[in-house]
Amino acid sequence: MMDTKFTENITCPFCGHEDTDSWESNDWSGTVQNCESCDEEFNLTVEIDVSYTTSKA
């Protein structure tokens, strides 16, 4: 199995195919995906990290 944690694109854990249009995807976390390359099914979990920066006005 490939390490597909915290990747910049949706990556198939079977063949390593990367969906370079991941931001365009309407699929949300917890959904089953089909790889465009090998047609295997895999689970998708979306990780969102929000941070804030402040400064004196």
Protein Blocks (a to p, Z undefined) as FASTA:
>chain_A
ZZfehiabdcdfklopacfklmmpcbdehiacddfklopacddddddddddddddZZ
